[in-house]
Each structure stands twice: as structure tokens, then as C-alpha cells.
């Protein structure tokens, strides 16, 4: 099992190209060529070229379909000490490990059950991201990992080269409360995170033991401040 990156970093996984995305790229390229031919034939050529209008229309349709298929590509997945983000940090919130209730395989997806609803990661497009999620979860919230030996066999072997190491996205603290006291976190400087599951505590109410994963915190040890 590979060693997790530091809390300030995480791994970013891009989806493997699917058949639909490859078709989309091809259609988009063909459409752009049709658009170029249509524009040239209608407005740039010395004399209008017959069929240029159809080329322009066909190119526009092909390009639209192609870009639509291309944009349907599975979003990137980021995995780190703070949790899991499906999508770019500016568009999607990080799902802390402490909020995960169960991780299991259903069909061709790794299903992540949370209080806010399920999150899915495709085993086909994101096999290595799924393997990283399972490896991190085994160390952080092992009791909530529900995978059979057969499901484990469907995951690729992990390598330190898998995923791009990038700065961790900022945690969304607005509206979150201390897990021990229920007090709202007003300032980031007051927030403390469990090193293991990223459970959130107010600095004045850090318990001796994490109420989410059971890690010994001993006041401030085992709980870290949120990096700005």
C-alpha cells in the first residue's frame, strides 16, 4: 500500500478516454473542418462553391454533437488527507472522510455513501482513482469500507506514479460545526481537523478521541489547523 501525500497536497486523477469521448473528438474535428470549408466556400472563395451551405450546416451539427460527447467525459477525481473531490475544486466540494458512511462496489462503480447522498466513481474511467480511494479509506475509515475480495481484485495495483500530486483544494467551512461541541466555525484559525478522517473541531473543544474515527487526539495532538 502506498504512502499518502501530505495534508497540503492531494492526487488528481483524470479519466481514461472512453469510446464516446474519442468519437466526440473525431466528430468535433470533422465538424470544424466542415465549418471551415463552408465559410471558405460561401464568403472567402472568389466565386461561391456549390454545397458550401450544406458543409457549413453539417459541420455545425457534427461539431455540436462532438463537443457534447466530449464534455460528457467523467470529471477528474482528487484524493487526499482531507477527503475526495469529484470534479474541480472550484465546482465541487471536497467530501471529508468523516462524512463517508460506506464505500462499496455496485456494478461498474465505486459507490460512496454519505449523509448528503451517494457519490459514484466509475471503475472503467477512474479505476486508479478508485484504488487510491480504497487504499486511503482502509487507513482512515477502515470500518466503513465494505468490499469483497472479488471487488478488490477489480481494482488496479497502485503505483506512486498514479495521479498528479497537486495542492489540496480549500475546505468549505461555512455552515459546518464542531463535531464535539456543535459550535459553528467562524474563523479558519479556530478550525482543527482530525489527521485521520478530517473531522472538524473548534480549537477550544478538541476531544481526547475523534468522535468520527476514534483516533487519539490528546488535546491538540492528532488534530491540525486548516492551512490557508
N, C-alpha and C positions, 0 to 999 in steps of 0.2 A: 504494500500500500504506500503511495507516495506521500510526501510530507506537504501539509497545507501551506499556502503562501501566508505572509504576514497579514495582520488585520487591515493594514493600509493598502493592501493590494488584493486583487482577485483575478480569476482566469476568465477570459472571454472566448466563447466558442461560437464559430459561425456554422450555419447549417451546411451540410453536404448538398451540392447541386442535385435537384431532383429532375425527373424526366420532364415534368411540366415547366420547370424553370428554364431548362435547356431549350425546350420548344419555344418558350416565351422569348428568350434571347434571339433565337433564329427568326421568329416572326417579326420581332421589333426591328432587326437588321434588314429583313426583306421589306418591311413597311417603310423604313427610312429611305431605302433605295427607290421604292415606288414613288414616294413623295418627291424625292429629288428629280426623278425622271419626269413626273407630272409638272412640277414647277418649271423645269427647263423647257419642256415641250410647249407649255401654254404661254409663258411670258418671256423666256430668255432666248429661245431659238429665233433665227431670222424670220422664219415662217412657222406658224403653228403646226405641230406634228399631230397627225390623227391619232386618236386614242389616248392622248395625254390626260384628258379629263378622267377617264376610267382608271388610268395609272395612279392619278392623284387620289381618287376616291378609294381604290383598292389599297394603296399604301397607307392611307389614314386608318382604314379599318384594321389592316394587319398590324400596324404599329400599336393601335389601342389594345387589341387583343393580346399582343405580345407583352406589352408593359403590364397589363393586368395579370397575366400568368407569372411574370417575373416578380411582381410585388407580392404575390401570394407565398413567396418563399418563407420558410419558417424563420422567425426573428432570432437574433443572437441570444445566447444564454450566458449569464455571468454567475460564477460560483466563487464564494469566498467565505471568510470567517463570519461575516455579517449575515450571510444567507444567500438566497437565489434571486436573480432578476431575469425574467423572461422578457426580452425587449431591451431597448436602450434606456439607460438610467433617466434620461430626460422625459421619457414617455411612459415608463413603467416603474412602480415602486418595488423596492427590494423586499422580498419575503423573508423575514428573520427566521432562523432555525427554531426559535422558541414558539413561533406561531404554527408550526407544522404539526399536524396530529398523526398523520400516517403517510408513508411512502410505499407504493406497491406498483406492480406491473399489471396493466389491463390492456389486453390486445397488443397493439404495436406502440403503446405509450407508457411512459413512466408517469404515474398519476400521483400528484402531491395534494393531499387533503389538508385543508386549513379551515379555520373558523369563518373565513371570508369566501369560502368556496374552493373548488378544485382548480388545480393548475396542471396542464399536461405538457410533457416534453416527448417529442417523437423519438422512438428508438432508432428509426431509419435515418432521419435527418440529423439527429443530435445524439447518436449513440455514445460518443465520448463525453459529452456534457452530462448525459445520464449516468455514466460510470463515475464521473467526478462527484456528482450529487450523492450517489450511493456511498462512495468512499468517505466523503465528508460527513454525511449523516451517520454512518457507522461509528465515527469517532465522537460526534457531538450529541446525537439524539438516537442512539442505537436501539432503544426500546420501541421507537416509533417506526423502525424500518421493518417492513413486512414483505420480504422477498424469499421465494422458494429457491432451492439450489438450481432448479431449471431456469428461473428468471435471472439468476446471477450469471449463468452460462451464456445468456443472450447479450450480455454487456461486453464490450471490447476491453482488452487489457489496458490499464492506464500507463501512461508514459509522462515523464516530466516535460516532454516537448508538446504535449497536448494542450491546446488553448494558448491564447496570448495573455501574458501577465500585464495587467493594466491597473491604474489607480482605482481603488474602490469608490463606487458612487456614494454620494451623501445619503445618510439615512433620513427618512421622513419622521421627524419627531412631533410635529404639530398634531395635537389630538391624542397623543399617546400618554399613558400614565405609568407611574412607578408600579411595578408588579407587587411590591411588598406593601406599600402604604396607600396606593390609589391616588397619590398626589400627581397633579399634572406637571409635566416638564416644561417650564417656561423658558429657561436658557439652556443652551447646549452645554455650557460649562457645568451645569448641575447634573447632567446625564452620566450614568455609568452603565456599561454593558458587561454582561457575563462573558468571559473569554470563550466559553464553550458554545453557548447557544444564542448569544446576543440578546438575552432577556434584558429589559430596560429597568433601571432603578434610579431613584433620586440619590444623590451622593450622601444625603443625610439618613437614608433608610436602606442602605445596602445590608442584606441579611447575612448571617454566617454561612448559609447554604442557599444556592439558587433555587427558587421556587418552581422553576421550569424543568431543569435538567438534573438538579441535585448536586451540582459541583460545589465544593467547599470554597466559599468566598472569603471568610475570615475578615470581615470588615471591608477593607479595600483591596486585599489581595484576591486575585482572580477576577476582579472587575476593573475595567479600563474606561478611561474617559473617551468620549466621542471625538475623534480627530476632526478638525475643521477643514 
